[in-house]
Amino acid sequence: MTAADVVATLSSPLDSFKIINTGATIGAFTEDRASAISGVLGLRARMIPFHITIDAPTGKREIRVSIIDLPSLTPQAMEVVLYNSLIQANDSTGLELSPPGHHRSRWLRPFAHRRLVHSR
């Protein structure tokens, strides 16, 4: 849980939501049910440090993030971070990760079998 400043409220009969800017961490969620979520103020969520080093022609790039420690979500969260890191490294270094004549998102989608990444 984090403190938040509400920037805008978008109302809709189907699905209303708020756009926010997050602030400091103030607690951790302990339950997520269909009817409501529950948390404890002051509690710290269990996280796993995740470090990625990309060695590119323009130099090494290190990414350090914390991933949720929840067996049902940790592998997918790691895959998303890894995939986005590779895509970002490709965009910033000008590397061509796909063979000539192939669309990059179809070549570089190692986790698409889980439907985390969609190409159009």
C-alpha positions in Angstrom: 0.0 0.0 0.0 1.2 3.5 -0.8 0.0 7.0 -0.1 -1.5 8.5 -3.2 -2.6 11.8 -4.7 -5.8 11.5 -6.9 -5.2 13.3 -10.2 -8.5 12.5 -11.9 -11.6 10.4 -11.4 -13.0 8.7 -14.5 -16.6 7.7 -14.0 -18.5 5.2 -16.0 -21.6 3.1 -15.4 -19.5 0.0 -16.3 -16.1 0.6 -14.6 -15.1 3.8 -12.7 -11.6 4.4 -11.6 -9.1 7.0 -10.3 -5.8 8.1 -11.9 -3.2 8.6 -9.1 0.3 9.5 -8.4 1.8 7.1 -5.8 3.8 8.2 -2.8 5.6 6.5 0.0 4.9 2.9 1.0 2.7 2.9 4.1 1.7 -0.8 4.5 1.1 -4.1 2.8 -2.0 -5.9 1.5 -2.7 -9.2 3.3 -5.8 -10.4 1.5 -7.4 -10.0 -1.9 -10.9 -11.3 -2.2 -13.7 -10.8 -4.7 -15.6 -8.5 -2.3 -12.7 -6.5 -0.8 -9.0 -6.2 -0.1 -7.4 -6.0 3.3 -4.0 -4.7 4.5 -2.0 -3.7 7.5 -0.5 -0.2 7.9 3.2 -0.3 8.7 3.7 -3.9 7.5 6.3 -4.4 4.8 5.5 -6.8 1.9 7.9 -9.7 1.3 9.9 -8.9 -1.8 12.7 -10.7 -3.8 15.6 -8.6 -5.1 16.0 -9.2 -8.9 19.1 -7.9 -10.7 19.6 -8.0 -14.4 22.8 -7.1 -16.2 22.7 -6.5 -20.0 26.0 -6.4 -21.7 25.5 -4.4 -24.9 28.0 -2.7 -27.4 27.2 0.6 -25.7 28.2 -0.8 -22.3 26.8 -2.7 -19.4 23.4 -1.8 -18.1 22.1 -2.9 -14.7 18.5 -3.1 -13.7 17.6 -3.7 -10.0 14.0 -4.3 -9.0 12.0 -5.9 -6.2 9.6 -8.7 -7.2 6.6 -9.8 -5.1 7.3 -13.0 -3.1 4.1 -14.8 -4.0 4.5 -18.2 -5.7 1.5 -17.8 -7.9 2.8 -14.4 -9.3 6.6 -14.3 -8.9 7.5 -16.2 -12.1 5.2 -14.1 -14.3 6.4 -10.8 -12.7 10.0 -11.9 -13.4 9.2 -12.7 -17.0 7.6 -9.3 -17.6 10.6 -7.4 -16.0 13.1 -9.5 -18.1 11.2 -9.1 -21.3 10.8 -5.3 -20.8 14.4 -4.9 -19.9 15.5 -6.7 -23.2 13.1 -4.6 -25.3 14.3 -1.4 -23.6 17.9 -2.4 -24.2 17.2 -3.1 -27.8 15.4 0.3 -28.3 18.2 2.3 -26.6 21.2 0.6 -28.2 19.9 0.1 -31.7 20.7 -3.6 -31.6 18.8 -5.7 -34.1 17.6 -8.8 -32.1 15.5 -10.2 -34.9 16.8 -11.7 -38.1 16.4 -9.7 -41.3 12.8 -9.7 -42.6 11.2 -10.7 -39.3 9.1 -8.5 -37.1 10.8 -7.9 -33.8 7.8 -8.6 -31.5 7.3 -12.0 -33.2 10.9 -13.0 -32.9 11.6 -11.7 -29.4 8.7 -12.9 -27.3 10.0 -15.8 -25.2 7.0 -15.7 -22.9 4.2 -15.2 -25.4 3.0 -18.8 -24.8 1.6 -17.5 -21.5 -0.2 -14.6 -23.2 1.8 -12.0 -21.3 2.8 -10.3 -24.6 0.5 -9.7 -27.5 1.7 -8.7 -31.0 -0.7 -7.2 -33.6 
